[in-house]
């Protein structure tokens, strides 16, 4: 991904993440309550894997918007420039079969979003934003390195199944 997230942009993303975790922590702390946000985060991170495509373009625009709004906010609140760029990260690359799995996951995510209630939709959108922005940083991208491997492995399994190769 070619997006550069600034420190203030990361602050905006971290604030959205913290607010969602705090809300969960103050409630019953059931993992099912984290599902909308976590699903959105994975969807957003998945978009950053699609370099050069429409999903990648959307992820770059989200990171740019997060940085711009964070820079503006930090400047207005502190009077200081908050546009210090962070180290860019990469989670890895997708195989063609892995890319097909991302498309399928995004389609399923869209269906689930459409069926979700108002509160869940807000959490999903917040998760997508956090996933699209924080994975532009080296640290968060390193945490999420399992994601392209999961898509690639799943895609390879589907290719094998469609080719009639049965695992032992």
Secondary structure, DSSP 8 states (H G I E B T S, - for coil): -----BHHHHHHHHHHHHHHHHHHHHTT--GGGGHHHHHHHHHHHHHHT-TTSHHHHHHHHHHHHHHHHHHHHHHHHHSS----B--B-------HHHHHHHHHHHHHHHHHHHHS-HHHHHHHHHHHHHHHHHTTBHHHHHHTTHHHHHHHHHHHHHHHHHTT----
